[in-house]
Amino acid sequence: MAEKRFNAVLSPHLQTTTEGVEEIIARMEHASKVLWREEAERIFP
């Protein structure tokens, strides 16, 4: 997924400025998977 690649590049830059960045990114990726799955189920019931 493009999101995972983007987050992998973004993460090192945020490490110095954002506390808990790894957890934030993990939650974002999980939420993204849920949304993609819901969308797929809506389109292909």
N, C-alpha and C positions, 0 to 999 in steps of 0.2 A: 504494500500500500504506500502511496505517496505520503500519507500522513506520518507513517512510521519513519520514513526516510527524513522527512522534514524535522520531526521531533528529535531524531538522532543527531542532526546537525545543530539544532537549536539548543539542545540540552547543555553542552559544554559552556555555551555563552551565558546561560542562565544560572549555572552553578554558583557563580560568584555574586550574583545579585538577588537570587530568589531562593528562600529557604524551602526545602521540601519539593524541589522541582521534579525529582524522580517520581514521587507519589502523584504529583499533579499531572504529569505526562501520562502515567499509567492509568489514572482515572479518565483522562481525556480519551485515550485510546480505547478503553473499555466502553465508554459512552458512545464513541463513534461506531464500534462494532454493533452495539445494540441498535443504534439508529439505522445502520445499513441493513441489518437483519430484518427490522420492522418494515423498512421500505421494500425490501425484496419480497417479504410475505404479503405485503399489500398488493404488489404488482403481480406476483405469481402465487395466488392462494392455494 
